[in-house]
């Protein structure tokens, strides 16, 4: 019924409101600013909606891959083998991607 808009807590029946109105207001301010208070956790079950204006898929995927690789390296203290394991890719593949994106270990 609301495929591309953001449904706020105020739009839900009272029995389904689990967020304080203050939290909802903070969310609305962040949504209007185009940001979020906390980074989004990637889940394989998430559904991403295509913006009305479209998207440069190659640029989006490159940015996502680069960001996830850098996070894995940071979380693993720059240890490439552990970061590769965390990303479920081979170490050599990660090294190639690090070169491609000019990423450093630390």
Phi and psi restraints in degrees (range 20) as a CNS / XPLOR table:
assign (resid 1 and name C) (resid 2 and name N)
       (resid 2 and name CA) (resid 2 and name C) 1.0 -137.3 20.0 2
assign (resid 2 and name N) (resid 2 and name CA)
       (resid 2 and name C) (resid 3 and name N) 1.0 63.0 20.0 2
assign (resid 2 and name C) (resid 3 and name N)
       (resid 3 and name CA) (resid 3 and name C) 1.0 -65.2 20.0 2
assign (resid 3 and name N) (resid 3 and name CA)
       (resid 3 and name C) (resid 4 and name N) 1.0 -30.6 20.0 2
assign (resid 3 and name C) (resid 4 and name N)
       (resid 4 and name CA) (resid 4 and name C) 1.0 -120.5 20.0 2
assign (resid 4 and name N) (resid 4 and name CA)
       (resid 4 and name C) (resid 5 and name N) 1.0 -1.9 20.0 2
assign (resid 4 and name C) (resid 5 and name N)
       (resid 5 and name CA) (resid 5 and name C) 1.0 -97.8 20.0 2
assign (resid 5 and name N) (resid 5 and name CA)
       (resid 5 and name C) (resid 6 and name N) 1.0 168.8 20.0 2
assign (resid 5 and name C) (resid 6 and name N)
       (resid 6 and name CA) (resid 6 and name C) 1.0 -96.3 20.0 2
assign (resid 6 and name N) (resid 6 and name CA)
       (resid 6 and name C) (resid 7 and name N) 1.0 125.0 20.0 2
assign (resid 6 and name C) (resid 7 and name N)
       (resid 7 and name CA) (resid 7 and name C) 1.0 -93.0 20.0 2
assign (resid 7 and name N) (resid 7 and name CA)
       (resid 7 and name C) (resid 8 and name N) 1.0 125.0 20.0 2
assign (resid 7 and name C) (resid 8 and name N)
       (resid 8 and name CA) (resid 8 and name C) 1.0 -92.6 20.0 2
assign (resid 8 and name N) (resid 8 and name CA)
       (resid 8 and name C) (resid 9 and name N) 1.0 167.3 20.0 2
assign (resid 8 and name C) (resid 9 and name N)
       (resid 9 and name CA) (resid 9 and name C) 1.0 -57.5 20.0 2
assign (resid 9 and name N) (resid 9 and name CA)
       (resid 9 and name C) (resid 10 and name N) 1.0 -37.4 20.0 2
assign (resid 9 and name C) (resid 10 and name N)
       (resid 10 and name CA) (resid 10 and name C) 1.0 -63.3 20.0 2
assign (resid 10 and name N) (resid 10 and name CA)
       (resid 10 and name C) (resid 11 and name N) 1.0 -18.4 20.0 2
assign (resid 10 and name C) (resid 11 and name N)
       (resid 11 and name CA) (resid 11 and name C) 1.0 -84.0 20.0 2
assign (resid 11 and name N) (resid 11 and name CA)
       (resid 11 and name C) (resid 12 and name N) 1.0 -11.7 20.0 2
assign (resid 11 and name C) (resid 12 and name N)
       (resid 12 and name CA) (resid 12 and name C) 1.0 -92.2 20.0 2
assign (resid 12 and name N) (resid 12 and name CA)
       (resid 12 and name C) (resid 13 and name N) 1.0 153.7 20.0 2
assign (resid 12 and name C) (resid 13 and name N)
       (resid 13 and name CA) (resid 13 and name C) 1.0 -60.7 20.0 2
assign (resid 13 and name N) (resid 13 and name CA)
       (resid 13 and name C) (resid 14 and name N) 1.0 151.0 20.0 2
assign (resid 13 and name C) (resid 14 and name N)
       (resid 14 and name CA) (resid 14 and name C) 1.0 -52.3 20.0 2
assign (resid 14 and name N) (resid 14 and name CA)
       (resid 14 and name C) (resid 15 and name N) 1.0 -39.2 20.0 2
assign (resid 14 and name C) (resid 15 and name N)
       (resid 15 and name CA) (resid 15 and name C) 1.0 -67.4 20.0 2
assign (resid 15 and name N) (resid 15 and name CA)
       (resid 15 and name C) (resid 16 and name N) 1.0 -16.3 20.0 2
assign (resid 15 and name C) (resid 16 and name N)
       (resid 16 and name CA) (resid 16 and name C) 1.0 -101.9 20.0 2
assign (resid 16 and name N) (resid 16 and name CA)
       (resid 16 and name C) (resid 17 and name N) 1.0 3.2 20.0 2
assign (resid 16 and name C) (resid 17 and name N)
       (resid 17 and name CA) (resid 17 and name C) 1.0 -84.2 20.0 2
assign (resid 17 and name N) (resid 17 and name CA)
       (resid 17 and name C) (resid 18 and name N) 1.0 106.2 20.0 2
assign (resid 17 and name C) (resid 18 and name N)
       (resid 18 and name CA) (resid 18 and name C) 1.0 -111.4 20.0 2
assign (resid 18 and name N) (resid 18 and name CA)
       (resid 18 and name C) (resid 19 and name N) 1.0 1.5 20.0 2
assign (resid 18 and name C) (resid 19 and name N)
       (resid 19 and name CA) (resid 19 and name C) 1.0 -114.4 20.0 2
assign (resid 19 and name N) (resid 19 and name CA)
       (resid 19 and name C) (resid 20 and name N) 1.0 135.2 20.0 2
assign (resid 19 and name C) (resid 20 and name N)
       (resid 20 and name CA) (resid 20 and name C) 1.0 -64.1 20.0 2
assign (resid 20 and name N) (resid 20 and name CA)
       (resid 20 and name C) (resid 21 and name N) 1.0 150.9 20.0 2
assign (resid 20 and name C) (resid 21 and name N)
       (resid 21 and name CA) (resid 21 and name C) 1.0 -61.5 20.0 2
assign (resid 21 and name N) (resid 21 and name CA)
       (resid 21 and name C) (resid 22 and name N) 1.0 -31.3 20.0 2
assign (resid 21 and name C) (resid 22 and name N)
       (resid 22 and name CA) (resid 22 and name C) 1.0 -61.8 20.0 2
assign (resid 22 and name N) (resid 22 and name CA)
       (resid 22 and name C) (resid 23 and name N) 1.0 -45.3 20.0 2
assign (resid 22 and name C) (resid 23 and name N)
       (resid 23 and name CA) (resid 23 and name C) 1.0 -61.1 20.0 2
assign (resid 23 and name N) (resid 23 and name CA)
       (resid 23 and name C) (resid 24 and name N) 1.0 -40.3 20.0 2
assign (resid 23 and name C) (resid 24 and name N)
       (resid 24 and name CA) (resid 24 and name C) 1.0 -62.7 20.0 2
assign (resid 24 and name N) (resid 24 and name CA)
       (resid 24 and name C) (resid 25 and name N) 1.0 -41.4 20.0 2
assign (resid 24 and name C) (resid 25 and name N)
       (resid 25 and name CA) (resid 25 and name C) 1.0 -63.8 20.0 2
assign (resid 25 and name N) (resid 25 and name CA)
       (resid 25 and name C) (resid 26 and name N) 1.0 -41.5 20.0 2
assign (resid 25 and name C) (resid 26 and name N)
       (resid 26 and name CA) (resid 26 and name C) 1.0 -62.3 20.0 2
assign (resid 26 and name N) (resid 26 and name CA)
       (resid 26 and name C) (resid 27 and name N) 1.0 -42.4 20.0 2
assign (resid 26 and name C) (resid 27 and name N)
       (resid 27 and name CA) (resid 27 and name C) 1.0 -60.8 20.0 2
assign (resid 27 and name N) (resid 27 and name CA)
       (resid 27 and name C) (resid 28 and name N) 1.0 -43.3 20.0 2
assign (resid 27 and name C) (resid 28 and name N)
       (resid 28 and name CA) (resid 28 and name C) 1.0 -63.2 20.0 2
assign (resid 28 and name N) (resid 28 and name CA)
       (resid 28 and name C) (resid 29 and name N) 1.0 -41.6 20.0 2
assign (resid 28 and name C) (resid 29 and name N)
       (resid 29 and name CA) (resid 29 and name C) 1.0 -62.7 20.0 2
assign (resid 29 and name N) (resid 29 and name CA)
       (resid 29 and name C) (resid 30 and name N) 1.0 -43.7 20.0 2
assign (resid 29 and name C) (resid 30 and name N)
       (resid 30 and name CA) (resid 30 and name C) 1.0 -65.7 20.0 2
assign (resid 30 and name N) (resid 30 and name CA)
       (resid 30 and name C) (resid 31 and name N) 1.0 -41.1 20.0 2
assign (resid 30 and name C) (resid 31 and name N)
       (resid 31 and name CA) (resid 31 and name C) 1.0 -62.8 20.0 2
assign (resid 31 and name N) (resid 31 and name CA)
       (resid 31 and name C) (resid 32 and name N) 1.0 -40.4 20.0 2
assign (resid 31 and name C) (resid 32 and name N)
       (resid 32 and name CA) (resid 32 and name C) 1.0 -69.1 20.0 2
assign (resid 32 and name N) (resid 32 and name CA)
       (resid 32 and name C) (resid 33 and name N) 1.0 -30.1 20.0 2
assign (resid 32 and name C) (resid 33 and name N)
       (resid 33 and name CA) (resid 33 and name C) 1.0 -81.4 20.0 2
assign (resid 33 and name N) (resid 33 and name CA)
       (resid 33 and name C) (resid 34 and name N) 1.0 -9.4 20.0 2
assign (resid 33 and name C) (resid 34 and name N)
       (resid 34 and name CA) (resid 34 and name C) 1.0 81.5 20.0 2
assign (resid 34 and name N) (resid 34 and name CA)
       (resid 34 and name C) (resid 35 and name N) 1.0 17.9 20.0 2
assign (resid 34 and name C) (resid 35 and name N)
       (resid 35 and name CA) (resid 35 and name C) 1.0 -130.8 20.0 2
assign (resid 35 and name N) (resid 35 and name CA)
       (resid 35 and name C) (resid 36 and name N) 1.0 -175.9 20.0 2
assign (resid 35 and name C) (resid 36 and name N)
       (resid 36 and name CA) (resid 36 and name C) 1.0 -142.0 20.0 2
assign (resid 36 and name N) (resid 36 and name CA)
       (resid 36 and name C) (resid 37 and name N) 1.0 150.5 20.0 2
assign (resid 36 and name C) (resid 37 and name N)
       (resid 37 and name CA) (resid 37 and name C) 1.0 -70.4 20.0 2
assign (resid 37 and name N) (resid 37 and name CA)
       (resid 37 and name C) (resid 38 and name N) 1.0 -33.2 20.0 2
assign (resid 37 and name C) (resid 38 and name N)
       (resid 38 and name CA) (resid 38 and name C) 1.0 -128.7 20.0 2
assign (resid 38 and name N) (resid 38 and name CA)
       (resid 38 and name C) (resid 39 and name N) 1.0 144.9 20.0 2
assign (resid 38 and name C) (resid 39 and name N)
       (resid 39 and name CA) (resid 39 and name C) 1.0 -61.9 20.0 2
assign (resid 39 and name N) (resid 39 and name CA)
       (resid 39 and name C) (resid 40 and name N) 1.0 151.9 20.0 2
assign (resid 39 and name C) (resid 40 and name N)
       (resid 40 and name CA) (resid 40 and name C) 1.0 -80.4 20.0 2
assign (resid 40 and name N) (resid 40 and name CA)
       (resid 40 and name C) (resid 41 and name N) 1.0 135.8 20.0 2
assign (resid 40 and name C) (resid 41 and name N)
       (resid 41 and name CA) (resid 41 and name C) 1.0 -87.3 20.0 2
assign (resid 41 and name N) (resid 41 and name CA)
       (resid 41 and name C) (resid 42 and name N) 1.0 129.1 20.0 2
assign (resid 41 and name C) (resid 42 and name N)
       (resid 42 and name CA) (resid 42 and name C) 1.0 -77.9 20.0 2
assign (resid 42 and name N) (resid 42 and name CA)
       (resid 42 and name C) (resid 43 and name N) 1.0 134.0 20.0 2
assign (resid 42 and name C) (resid 43 and name N)
       (resid 43 and name CA) (resid 43 and name C) 1.0 -131.9 20.0 2
assign (resid 43 and name N) (resid 43 and name CA)
       (resid 43 and name C) (resid 44 and name N) 1.0 139.8 20.0 2
assign (resid 43 and name C) (resid 44 and name N)
       (resid 44 and name CA) (resid 44 and name C) 1.0 -68.2 20.0 2
assign (resid 44 and name N) (resid 44 and name CA)
       (resid 44 and name C) (resid 45 and name N) 1.0 -14.3 20.0 2
assign (resid 44 and name C) (resid 45 and name N)
       (resid 45 and name CA) (resid 45 and name C) 1.0 -96.0 20.0 2
assign (resid 45 and name N) (resid 45 and name CA)
       (resid 45 and name C) (resid 46 and name N) 1.0 -3.6 20.0 2
assign (resid 45 and name C) (resid 46 and name N)
       (resid 46 and name CA) (resid 46 and name C) 1.0 -67.3 20.0 2
assign (resid 46 and name N) (resid 46 and name CA)
       (resid 46 and name C) (resid 47 and name N) 1.0 145.5 20.0 2
assign (resid 46 and name C) (resid 47 and name N)
       (resid 47 and name CA) (resid 47 and name C) 1.0 -112.0 20.0 2
assign (resid 47 and name N) (resid 47 and name CA)
       (resid 47 and name C) (resid 48 and name N) 1.0 125.0 20.0 2
assign (resid 47 and name C) (resid 48 and name N)
       (resid 48 and name CA) (resid 48 and name C) 1.0 -99.7 20.0 2
assign (resid 48 and name N) (resid 48 and name CA)
       (resid 48 and name C) (resid 49 and name N) 1.0 132.2 20.0 2
assign (resid 48 and name C) (resid 49 and name N)
       (resid 49 and name CA) (resid 49 and name C) 1.0 -90.6 20.0 2
assign (resid 49 and name N) (resid 49 and name CA)
       (resid 49 and name C) (resid 50 and name N) 1.0 137.0 20.0 2
assign (resid 49 and name C) (resid 50 and name N)
       (resid 50 and name CA) (resid 50 and name C) 1.0 -74.7 20.0 2
assign (resid 50 and name N) (resid 50 and name CA)
       (resid 50 and name C) (resid 51 and name N) 1.0 126.3 20.0 2
assign (resid 50 and name C) (resid 51 and name N)
       (resid 51 and name CA) (resid 51 and name C) 1.0 -62.5 20.0 2
assign (resid 51 and name N) (resid 51 and name CA)
       (resid 51 and name C) (resid 52 and name N) 1.0 151.6 20.0 2
assign (resid 51 and name C) (resid 52 and name N)
       (resid 52 and name CA) (resid 52 and name C) 1.0 -55.8 20.0 2
assign (resid 52 and name N) (resid 52 and name CA)
       (resid 52 and name C) (resid 53 and name N) 1.0 -37.7 20.0 2
assign (resid 52 and name C) (resid 53 and name N)
       (resid 53 and name CA) (resid 53 and name C) 1.0 -80.9 20.0 2
assign (resid 53 and name N) (resid 53 and name CA)
       (resid 53 and name C) (resid 54 and name N) 1.0 -1.7 20.0 2
assign (resid 53 and name C) (resid 54 and name N)
       (resid 54 and name CA) (resid 54 and name C) 1.0 87.4 20.0 2
assign (resid 54 and name N) (resid 54 and name CA)
       (resid 54 and name C) (resid 55 and name N) 1.0 -175.2 20.0 2
assign (resid 54 and name C) (resid 55 and name N)
       (resid 55 and name CA) (resid 55 and name C) 1.0 -154.1 20.0 2
assign (resid 55 and name N) (resid 55 and name CA)
       (resid 55 and name C) (resid 56 and name N) 1.0 149.8 20.0 2
assign (resid 55 and name C) (resid 56 and name N)
       (resid 56 and name CA) (resid 56 and name C) 1.0 -86.4 20.0 2
assign (resid 56 and name N) (resid 56 and name CA)
       (resid 56 and name C) (resid 57 and name N) 1.0 97.8 20.0 2
assign (resid 56 and name C) (resid 57 and name N)
       (resid 57 and name CA) (resid 57 and name C) 1.0 -60.4 20.0 2
assign (resid 57 and name N) (resid 57 and name CA)
       (resid 57 and name C) (resid 58 and name N) 1.0 -43.5 20.0 2
assign (resid 57 and name C) (resid 58 and name N)
       (resid 58 and name CA) (resid 58 and name C) 1.0 -61.1 20.0 2
assign (resid 58 and name N) (resid 58 and name CA)
       (resid 58 and name C) (resid 59 and name N) 1.0 -45.2 20.0 2
assign (resid 58 and name C) (resid 59 and name N)
       (resid 59 and name CA) (resid 59 and name C) 1.0 -64.0 20.0 2
assign (resid 59 and name N) (resid 59 and name CA)
       (resid 59 and name C) (resid 60 and name N) 1.0 -42.0 20.0 2
assign (resid 59 and name C) (resid 60 and name N)
       (resid 60 and name CA) (resid 60 and name C) 1.0 -62.7 20.0 2
assign (resid 60 and name N) (resid 60 and name CA)
       (resid 60 and name C) (resid 61 and name N) 1.0 -47.7 20.0 2
assign (resid 60 and name C) (resid 61 and name N)
       (resid 61 and name CA) (resid 61 and name C) 1.0 -67.0 20.0 2
assign (resid 61 and name N) (resid 61 and name CA)
       (resid 61 and name C) (resid 62 and name N) 1.0 -37.7 20.0 2
assign (resid 61 and name C) (resid 62 and name N)
       (resid 62 and name CA) (resid 62 and name C) 1.0 -62.3 20.0 2
assign (resid 62 and name N) (resid 62 and name CA)
       (resid 62 and name C) (resid 63 and name N) 1.0 -46.0 20.0 2
assign (resid 62 and name C) (resid 63 and name N)
       (resid 63 and name CA) (resid 63 and name C) 1.0 -63.2 20.0 2
assign (resid 63 and name N) (resid 63 and name CA)
       (resid 63 and name C) (resid 64 and name N) 1.0 -42.6 20.0 2
assign (resid 63 and name C) (resid 64 and name N)
       (resid 64 and name CA) (resid 64 and name C) 1.0 -64.2 20.0 2
assign (resid 64 and name N) (resid 64 and name CA)
       (resid 64 and name C) (resid 65 and name N) 1.0 -47.3 20.0 2
assign (resid 64 and name C) (resid 65 and name N)
       (resid 65 and name CA) (resid 65 and name C) 1.0 -62.2 20.0 2
assign (resid 65 and name N) (resid 65 and name CA)
       (resid 65 and name C) (resid 66 and name N) 1.0 -45.3 20.0 2
assign (resid 65 and name C) (resid 66 and name N)
       (resid 66 and name CA) (resid 66 and name C) 1.0 -60.0 20.0 2
assign (resid 66 and name N) (resid 66 and name CA)
       (resid 66 and name C) (resid 67 and name N) 1.0 -44.9 20.0 2
assign (resid 66 and name C) (resid 67 and name N)
       (resid 67 and name CA) (resid 67 and name C) 1.0 -64.1 20.0 2
assign (resid 67 and name N) (resid 67 and name CA)
       (resid 67 and name C) (resid 68 and name N) 1.0 -44.5 20.0 2
assign (resid 67 and name C) (resid 68 and name N)
       (resid 68 and name CA) (resid 68 and name C) 1.0 -66.5 20.0 2
assign (resid 68 and name N) (resid 68 and name CA)
       (resid 68 and name C) (resid 69 and name N) 1.0 -38.4 20.0 2
assign (resid 68 and name C) (resid 69 and name N)
       (resid 69 and name CA) (resid 69 and name C) 1.0 -63.8 20.0 2
assign (resid 69 and name N) (resid 69 and name CA)
       (resid 69 and name C) (resid 70 and name N) 1.0 -45.6 20.0 2
assign (resid 69 and name C) (resid 70 and name N)
       (resid 70 and name CA) (resid 70 and name C) 1.0 -62.9 20.0 2
assign (resid 70 and name N) (resid 70 and name CA)
       (resid 70 and name C) (resid 71 and name N) 1.0 -40.2 20.0 2
assign (resid 70 and name C) (resid 71 and name N)
       (resid 71 and name CA) (resid 71 and name C) 1.0 -63.1 20.0 2
assign (resid 71 and name N) (resid 71 and name CA)
       (resid 71 and name C) (resid 72 and name N) 1.0 -42.8 20.0 2
assign (resid 71 and name C) (resid 72 and name N)
       (resid 72 and name CA) (resid 72 and name C) 1.0 -62.5 20.0 2
assign (resid 72 and name N) (resid 72 and name CA)
       (resid 72 and name C) (resid 73 and name N) 1.0 -43.7 20.0 2
assign (resid 72 and name C) (resid 73 and name N)
       (resid 73 and name CA) (resid 73 and name C) 1.0 -62.8 20.0 2
assign (resid 73 and name N) (resid 73 and name CA)
       (resid 73 and name C) (resid 74 and name N) 1.0 -43.9 20.0 2
assign (resid 73 and name C) (resid 74 and name N)
       (resid 74 and name CA) (resid 74 and name C) 1.0 -63.1 20.0 2
assign (resid 74 and name N) (resid 74 and name CA)
       (resid 74 and name C) (resid 75 and name N) 1.0 -44.8 20.0 2
assign (resid 74 and name C) (resid 75 and name N)
       (resid 75 and name CA) (resid 75 and name C) 1.0 -65.8 20.0 2
assign (resid 75 and name N) (resid 75 and name CA)
       (resid 75 and name C) (resid 76 and name N) 1.0 -28.1 20.0 2
assign (resid 75 and name C) (resid 76 and name N)
       (resid 76 and name CA) (resid 76 and name C) 1.0 -100.8 20.0 2
assign (resid 76 and name N) (resid 76 and name CA)
       (resid 76 and name C) (resid 77 and name N) 1.0 15.8 20.0 2
assign (resid 76 and name C) (resid 77 and name N)
       (resid 77 and name CA) (resid 77 and name C) 1.0 63.1 20.0 2
assign (resid 77 and name N) (resid 77 and name CA)
       (resid 77 and name C) (resid 78 and name N) 1.0 28.0 20.0 2
assign (resid 77 and name C) (resid 78 and name N)
       (resid 78 and name CA) (resid 78 and name C) 1.0 81.9 20.0 2
assign (resid 78 and name N) (resid 78 and name CA)
       (resid 78 and name C) (resid 79 and name N) 1.0 4.4 20.0 2
assign (resid 78 and name C) (resid 79 and name N)
       (resid 79 and name CA) (resid 79 and name C) 1.0 -81.3 20.0 2
assign (resid 79 and name N) (resid 79 and name CA)
       (resid 79 and name C) (resid 80 and name N) 1.0 107.7 20.0 2
assign (resid 79 and name C) (resid 80 and name N)
       (resid 80 and name CA) (resid 80 and name C) 1.0 -61.3 20.0 2
assign (resid 80 and name N) (resid 80 and name CA)
       (resid 80 and name C) (resid 81 and name N) 1.0 -42.6 20.0 2
assign (resid 80 and name C) (resid 81 and name N)
       (resid 81 and name CA) (resid 81 and name C) 1.0 -60.4 20.0 2
assign (resid 81 and name N) (resid 81 and name CA)
       (resid 81 and name C) (resid 82 and name N) 1.0 -42.3 20.0 2
assign (resid 81 and name C) (resid 82 and name N)
       (resid 82 and name CA) (resid 82 and name C) 1.0 -69.2 20.0 2
assign (resid 82 and name N) (resid 82 and name CA)
       (resid 82 and name C) (resid 83 and name N) 1.0 -40.2 20.0 2
assign (resid 82 and name C) (resid 83 and name N)
       (resid 83 and name CA) (resid 83 and name C) 1.0 -63.3 20.0 2
assign (resid 83 and name N) (resid 83 and name CA)
       (resid 83 and name C) (resid 84 and name N) 1.0 -41.8 20.0 2
assign (resid 83 and name C) (resid 84 and name N)
       (resid 84 and name CA) (resid 84 and name C) 1.0 -62.2 20.0 2
assign (resid 84 and name N) (resid 84 and name CA)
       (resid 84 and name C) (resid 85 and name N) 1.0 -41.8 20.0 2
assign (resid 84 and name C) (resid 85 and name N)
       (resid 85 and name CA) (resid 85 and name C) 1.0 -62.4 20.0 2
assign (resid 85 and name N) (resid 85 and name CA)
       (resid 85 and name C) (resid 86 and name N) 1.0 -42.0 20.0 2
assign (resid 85 and name C) (resid 86 and name N)
       (resid 86 and name CA) (resid 86 and name C) 1.0 -64.4 20.0 2
assign (resid 86 and name N) (resid 86 and name CA)
       (resid 86 and name C) (resid 87 and name N) 1.0 -31.9 20.0 2
assign (resid 86 and name C) (resid 87 and name N)
       (resid 87 and name CA) (resid 87 and name C) 1.0 -90.9 20.0 2
assign (resid 87 and name N) (resid 87 and name CA)
       (resid 87 and name C) (resid 88 and name N) 1.0 -2.7 20.0 2
assign (resid 87 and name C) (resid 88 and name N)
       (resid 88 and name CA) (resid 88 and name C) 1.0 58.7 20.0 2
assign (resid 88 and name N) (resid 88 and name CA)
       (resid 88 and name C) (resid 89 and name N) 1.0 43.1 20.0 2
assign (resid 88 and name C) (resid 89 and name N)
       (resid 89 and name CA) (resid 89 and name C) 1.0 -131.1 20.0 2
assign (resid 89 and name N) (resid 89 and name CA)
       (resid 89 and name C) (resid 90 and name N) 1.0 164.3 20.0 2
assign (resid 89 and name C) (resid 90 and name N)
       (resid 90 and name CA) (resid 90 and name C) 1.0 -71.6 20.0 2
assign (resid 90 and name N) (resid 90 and name CA)
       (resid 90 and name C) (resid 91 and name N) 1.0 151.7 20.0 2
assign (resid 90 and name C) (resid 91 and name N)
       (resid 91 and name CA) (resid 91 and name C) 1.0 -59.8 20.0 2
assign (resid 91 and name N) (resid 91 and name CA)
       (resid 91 and name C) (resid 92 and name N) 1.0 -42.1 20.0 2
assign (resid 91 and name C) (resid 92 and name N)
       (resid 92 and name CA) (resid 92 and name C) 1.0 -63.9 20.0 2
assign (resid 92 and name N) (resid 92 and name CA)
       (resid 92 and name C) (resid 93 and name N) 1.0 -36.1 20.0 2
assign (resid 92 and name C) (resid 93 and name N)
       (resid 93 and name CA) (resid 93 and name C) 1.0 -64.8 20.0 2
assign (resid 93 and name N) (resid 93 and name CA)
       (resid 93 and name C) (resid 94 and name N) 1.0 -42.0 20.0 2
assign (resid 93 and name C) (resid 94 and name N)
       (resid 94 and name CA) (resid 94 and name C) 1.0 -63.8 20.0 2
assign (resid 94 and name N) (resid 94 and name CA)
       (resid 94 and name C) (resid 95 and name N) 1.0 -42.0 20.0 2
assign (resid 94 and name C) (resid 95 and name N)
       (resid 95 and name CA) (resid 95 and name C) 1.0 -60.3 20.0 2
assign (resid 95 and name N) (resid 95 and name CA)
       (resid 95 and name C) (resid 96 and name N) 1.0 -42.5 20.0 2
assign (resid 95 and name C) (resid 96 and name N)
       (resid 96 and name CA) (resid 96 and name C) 1.0 -62.2 20.0 2
assign (resid 96 and name N) (resid 96 and name CA)
       (resid 96 and name C) (resid 97 and name N) 1.0 -42.5 20.0 2
assign (resid 96 and name C) (resid 97 and name N)
       (resid 97 and name CA) (resid 97 and name C) 1.0 -68.0 20.0 2
assign (resid 97 and name N) (resid 97 and name CA)
       (resid 97 and name C) (resid 98 and name N) 1.0 -35.8 20.0 2
assign (resid 97 and name C) (resid 98 and name N)
       (resid 98 and name CA) (resid 98 and name C) 1.0 -62.5 20.0 2
assign (resid 98 and name N) (resid 98 and name CA)
       (resid 98 and name C) (resid 99 and name N) 1.0 -40.5 20.0 2
assign (resid 98 and name C) (resid 99 and name N)
       (resid 99 and name CA) (resid 99 and name C) 1.0 -65.2 20.0 2
assign (resid 99 and name N) (resid 99 and name CA)
       (resid 99 and name C) (resid 100 and name N) 1.0 -45.1 20.0 2
assign (resid 99 and name C) (resid 100 and name N)
       (resid 100 and name CA) (resid 100 and name C) 1.0 -57.8 20.0 2
assign (resid 100 and name N) (resid 100 and name CA)
       (resid 100 and name C) (resid 101 and name N) 1.0 -44.3 20.0 2
assign (resid 100 and name C) (resid 101 and name N)
       (resid 101 and name CA) (resid 101 and name C) 1.0 -94.1 20.0 2
assign (resid 101 and name N) (resid 101 and name CA)
       (resid 101 and name C) (resid 102 and name N) 1.0 2.5 20.0 2
assign (resid 101 and name C) (resid 102 and name N)
       (resid 102 and name CA) (resid 102 and name C) 1.0 54.8 20.0 2
assign (resid 102 and name N) (resid 102 and name CA)
       (resid 102 and name C) (resid 103 and name N) 1.0 48.4 20.0 2
assign (resid 102 and name C) (resid 103 and name N)
       (resid 103 and name CA) (resid 103 and name C) 1.0 -95.9 20.0 2
assign (resid 103 and name N) (resid 103 and name CA)
       (resid 103 and name C) (resid 104 and name N) 1.0 146.9 20.0 2
assign (resid 103 and name C) (resid 104 and name N)
       (resid 104 and name CA) (resid 104 and name C) 1.0 -107.9 20.0 2
assign (resid 104 and name N) (resid 104 and name CA)
       (resid 104 and name C) (resid 105 and name N) 1.0 161.4 20.0 2
assign (resid 104 and name C) (resid 105 and name N)
       (resid 105 and name CA) (resid 105 and name C) 1.0 -68.4 20.0 2
assign (resid 105 and name N) (resid 105 and name CA)
       (resid 105 and name C) (resid 106 and name N) 1.0 -31.5 20.0 2
